[in-house]
Amino acid sequence: MGAVLVSDVALARSPNVVITVPTIRAFSTGCLIEANVVMRQHTLSAEDYEALGMSVYPHMIPKAEAGQLPERLLRFGVRFGDGTKATTVGQRFDGVRLRQDPPSPPRLSLLFGGVSMRSGGEDAAVSLVGLWLWPLPPAETFELAAEWPAGGVELSIVSVDGAAIVAAARRSVPYWPEDAESG
């Protein structure tokens, strides 16, 4: 079970979209950066609002021309102090493919939770997105970035405390602890 860090970070904000990182769950092998993508119709037509909501999911976006990123693609990335980086760009969900060998580290994988609607002064949709970062980040500050041209989100970068994540990982508990006597 991962140890939870509360981050309360607003990663990006536009007139129709806010991306927050309320928590990070640290495990011994990596961390799950939990992002909330909150969208409101505000200045968008009903059709554009629906298209924006669907574009949170990469498999719902048509492929762009070679060398170009689709405007509707929600992009996340990390960059460490040594310049090493990983992004969610290029991940397609056209089916499950099991790999025999682990990918080259670091790897940032997009995971999907769910969608909820809420009302108040204005209806809003909240998409729960997980970013699995493998392996654990270095025990130093690193950058987390988001960009979503279709949502009006320009490249936004925040600093994340890698040392706090590594310390929290030491408090994580395995789901199935090995029984020392059954060796």
Summary of the structure (lengths in Angstrom):
residues: 183
radius of gyration: 17.7
end to end distance: 22.9
largest distance: 63.3
contacts: 502
relative contact order: 0.25
helix: 14%
strand: 43%
